[in-house]
């Protein structure tokens, strides 16, 4: 029997969120709605401007895969997370934010000298999130941070698309993907962000290789990856690299492909405040569902409810008690 529902690999980041105007994004030269990678000096300069002008709205543990695994663990699933953190205050905070240690991690290899990863999240009045990330020591995550024993005892291996930007991270997840294949472990992947398909398409396709068992992406990412103009064409293209997938459509719900048929998941209408973490929550709820007895339709319904709930607040994660309430609603 598997010890873990999901073994995840990702960049460990601490988020700082701000409410800003579109004009601020133009002022600092960031493209709205995507994630931009920058060095520490550039990152800190933007951070200083934001703190002086707006003040921090929220601070929270972040990182795409970490958010997903947090959701899985708070719904009641079991997760293991491989990451790389510095021996600094941000690293301590990140570990604490995993949910009182409900997620097991590679504690023997994750803490190193340096600076932990940081993500600035700028939310405009239309609830769109624009991010600027400095990876810090996470940029050098490698095979050293992987735990083959934990991976072998997991139902699903979850790969974060953001990792394709780092040569050492890319090499690590390619090796782990091969390990999963050899050991009969389901591979799942998220494209993470449109920027990955705009600027790192070659690297993402290297990670995809001959495909994955389960893929998560939104419509914008699917179109960028496939080079197709319509939802229908992008949907069909995804079938060439994923045996199964979930395609999220924002306020139009989501489309699932279970390997045989298409399943439509209705949207949940809520006041949208902050879209940061919506995709991560969708993946987390869905992965929890399919590893704990739900079929695709039921898992998709839970994912839709959960992602709608997280966008109605600031920050990428929900209070632990909310997860249990959501289970009764799905």
N, C-alpha and C positions, 0 to 999 in steps of 0.2 A: 504493500500500500504506500502511495506517495506521501512524503512528509509535507510537501509544499504544493499548493495549487499552482502558483506561478513563481518562476525564478526570473527576476528582471535585471537588466543592465542599463545604466543611464548616468547622465551627468547630475551630480549632486550640487544643487544651487540653493541659495537663500534669496527669496523674492522681496523686493521693496516696491510697493505700489503707490502710484500717484494719480490724482485726477488732473488732467491737463486739457488745454485747448488744442485744436488742430494746428493753430499758428505756432505753438511751441515745437511741434514735430518738424514743421517747415524750418523754423529757426535753427534747429540743431541738425537738420539734414537727414532725418530718418524717414524711411518709407513706411507709411501707415499700414498697420495690420500684419506686419511680419517681424521676425526676429533678426537682429543685426548682431554679429559678433564683433567685439572690439577689444583693444588691449586695455590693461588696467588703468593707464593714465587717462585715456579717452573716457572710459567708463566712470571714473571718479569725477571727472570734470562735469559730465552730465548729471551725476548724482548730486554734486554740490549745488548746481543751478536749481535742480528740482527741490531740494530741501529748503534752499533760501526762498524760492518763489512760492512753493505750494505746501511744503511740509509732507511727511510720510503719512499716507492713508492707512496702510497696513504693512506688517512684516510677517512673513510666513515661510515655512520650509517649502521648497519648490523643486523643480526638475520634473520633466515630463513623466518618465517612468516611475519616479518616486511618488508623484501624485497618484498615479494609477495604482501602485501597490498599496499606498495608504488607504485608498478606497476599498480595495479588496480586503485588507486586514480589518477595516472597521465594519464591513458587512458581515464579517465572521470567517473570512478565508485565511489561508496561511500563505505567507509570502517570504521570499528571500531576495535581498537587494545587493548587488555588487556595484560599488561606487568607489570614489577616491576623494578624500577630504584632507584638509590641512589641520594641523594641531593649533587651531585658533578658535576664537570665540564663535565665529560663524559656523565652524565645524561642529562645535558643541551644540549650538542652537539647532542645527540641521538634524542631528541625531535625536535630540529631545523632541523635535517636531514629527518624528516618525510615528508618534502615537504611543508614548510610554513603552517603547521597545516591543510593540506587537509585530514588527517586521524584523526578522533576523538579517544581519549584514555580515560582510567580510571584515569583522573587527580587527583581525590580526594584521591586515595589510592595508586598510583603508586610510589610516592617519599618517600624514607625512609632513615635512617642513614646507612652509610656503603659505599661500593664501587660498582659502576656499572659494569656490565659484559663486558668482553673484549675478542676479538678474534684476534689471530695472524694468518694471511693468508700468507703462503709461496708458491710462484709460481715458478715452475721450467721451464726450457727452452722448455719443451713439453707442456706447458700451464696447466699442472695438478696443482691443488691446494691442499695443505696439511695444516690443521688447528690445532692450539692449543688454547683451550678455557678455560678461567677462568670465571665462571658464576657470581661470586660476589653475590649481593643480589637477582639476578634472580633465584638462586638455591632454594630460599624459596618462589617463587611465589605460591600462594594458592587460595582458593576460595574467599579470601578477595579482590583479584584484579579482580574478575569477575564482569561483569555488566549484570545482567539477563534481565534488561529492553532493553538494546541495542541488546542483543542476540535474544530476542523475536521479535525484529523488523528487523531481518536480513533474507535474502533469504538462505544464506549458512553459516554454522559454520565451520571454518577451523582450524584444530588441527596440531600443529607442533610436529613431531615425537621426536625431541630432548627432549621434556618435560618429556618423560618417564623415564629419568635418575633421576628425583627428586621425592621422595615420596609425597611431598605436591602438586607438580605440577600434578603428575599422578592422585592423588585423585581429584584434581580440574577438570581436563579435563574429567575424568570419570563421574563426576556429571554433567558437562556441556553437555556431550554427551547424557546423559539420559534426561536432560532438552530439548535438541533439539528434541529427539525422541518423547517426550510427547507433544511438541508444533508444530510438523510437519515441523521442520527446517531440511533442507538437511545437512548431515554431510560429510565433506571432510577431508582428512588427507594426509600428506606427510610422507614418511619414513625418510626424511631429509638427511641421510648419511649412507654409508655402515657400519660404526662403530656401528650404532644403532642395526643392525641385527647381527653383530659379537659378541657384548658384552652385549647387553640389549634385546635380543630376547624375553625373558620371559615377560619383562615389556612392550615391544611393543605389544605383543600378548594380554596382559591384556587390553591395551587401545583399541585394535581392537575389542576385545570381540566377539560379534556375527556378527560383520562386520560394514562397513561404506557404505555410498551411493556412494562416489567418492574417489578414491585413486590415488595418484601420486607417482611414483617411477621410478628409472632407472633400467636397466637390471641387473647390479651387485647386487643391493639391492633386486630385485625380486628373483634372484637365491639364495641369502643368506637366505632370509626369507622362501622360499619354500623348500629349500634343493634340488632343481632340477638342473640338469646339462645343460639343453637346454632351449633356448628361448621359444620354443613351450610349453614345460612342465611347465615352470614358468608362462607363460601367462595363461594357463588353471588353474593353482593353484590359481591365483589371483581372479578368478571368485568365489571362495568359500568364500571370505571375502569382496568383493567389488561388488556392483551392477553395477558400472561403473568404469573405470579406464583409466589412461594415462600411458603408459610404454615408457619412452624415451630411445633411442638407440644411443645416441651420433651422430656421423657423418652419421649414417644410418637412421636418422629421428626418428619417433615415431609411436607407435601403440596405437590406441584408441579402447576401448570397450564401446559401448553405452547401453549395456544391452541386445542387440539383435544381433548386427553385429560388425565385426572388421573393423576399418577404418585405412588405412595406410596414414601417413603424410610424405611427401617427405622431405629430409634434405635440408638445405640451406648451400651452400658451401661458407665459409668465412675463412680468415686467423685467426686462433685461437690464442689469446694472453693470456687469463686468464679465466679458467672455473668457477671461483668463482661466484656464483649467477645464473648459467645457469638454474638449476632446479627451483629455486625460481621464476625467470622471466617466465619460461614456465608455472608454476602454476598460476602466477598472470595474464598473458595474457589470459590463458584459462578460468580462473574464471571470468575475466571481460567479455569475449566473451559470455559465456553461461548465464550470468546474465543480458546481454544487447542485447538479441535478436538473437545471433548467434547459429547455430546448432553445433554439435560436430566437423564436418569437418572444418567449417570456423574458429571455436575457435582454433582448432589444428593448422591450417595454420598460424593464427596470433601468436600463442605460438611458433611455429617453427621459424618464422621470428624474433620474439623478442628475443628468447634465443640465436639465431645465432648472433644477433647484440650485445648483452651484452658480449659475449665471445670474441668479436673482440676488446675489450678495457679492461683497468684495472678497477677493482671495480665491485660490484654487482648490481649497479643501473645505469640507463640511465638518461641523461638530460631530464627534463620535455618535451621540445619541440620535442624530438626524438619520444616519444610515439605517438604523433598525426601524425607524418609522417608515422610511421609504420602502423597505421590504414588505410592509403590510399593505402598501398602496399598489404594488405591481401585480 
